[in-house]
């Protein structure tokens, strides 16, 4: 199971706001059925890379379809194969250590 963080931003647009473009990319991920979490700086997606990477491509293309002349996409992949892992597991592991509950 992979956890992927992606940030997709339009470039060359007037103004500084990008939320309309981000919303177009979010529509794509929401329609995919993949587990995801929107954050202030990107979107985190959980699943197999075979499922995630084609969706990221569609998210990237959605911003061109929304009128962006140029799009920048940053992808960070955590692909753990030695044991099952999830978004919640990663956060829980850190929180346990903060609160002194190291297993």
N, C-alpha and C positions, 0 to 999 in steps of 0.2 A: 504494500500500500504506500502510495506516495502522498506527500503534502507539498503542494506547489503554491508559491506566492507569485502573483502576477500584477504588474502595474502597467496599464496601457493608457497612453496620453496622446492627445492630438498636438501637433506642432504647427506653427504658422497661422494660427487663428488670431483674429483681433480680440483683445481683452485677455484677462487672466483666468477666468472661470472655465472649468472643464467638466462640471457635473453633468451637463447634458450629454456629453460624449461618454462619460463613465456609465451613465444610465443605459445607454444603448448596449454597451458591453455587458452590463449586468443582466439585461433582458436575455441575452444569449445564454449565459451561465444558468440562469434560473430555469430556462426552458430545457436545459440539458438533463436536469434531474440529479446532477452531481452535488454532493454536499459541499457547501461553500460558506465563507464568512467575509462580509465586506468590512474593511477597516479604513481608517482615514487615509492610508497611504497605498492601498492596494486591495486585492482580493485573494483570499486563501482558499484553495480547492483541495479536496481530499478524494482519492480514488486511484485507479490504475493509470499509468502514463498513457497507455493505449486509448483510454477514454478521455483523459484531460487534454492532451496536446492538440487533437483536432478541434476541441472546443475553444482553446486559446486562439487558434488560428481564426475561428469564426468571430471571436470577441475583437480581435485585431481588425478584421475586415469590416466589422460593424461601424467602426469610427470613420473609415473611408466612406462608407455608405451614408453616414450622417453629415458628410461634407468636409472632413479633414483632408487637407492636401498632403499631409505627412503625419505618420504615426510612429511613436516610440514605444516599444514593448520590452519590459524587463521581466525575466523569469528566473525564479530561484526554486530549485527542486531539492527536496529531502526525500530520498527513495530508500526507505529502510526495509531490508529483507530478512534480517535475522530474527525478528519477532514482530507480532502485530503492533501497530501504533496508530493513534488517531489524534485529531486536533485536541480533543479533551485530555487524552493521556499525556500529551506533551505539556500542557498547561498544568495539569494536576501534579506531575512530577516536580515541576519548579515550585509550585505552591507548597507542596509537602516539605520541601527543603527549606523554604522560607520560614515555615512554622515549626521547624524542628522535628518533623515527622519523617525523617530519612529512613526508608525501609532497610 
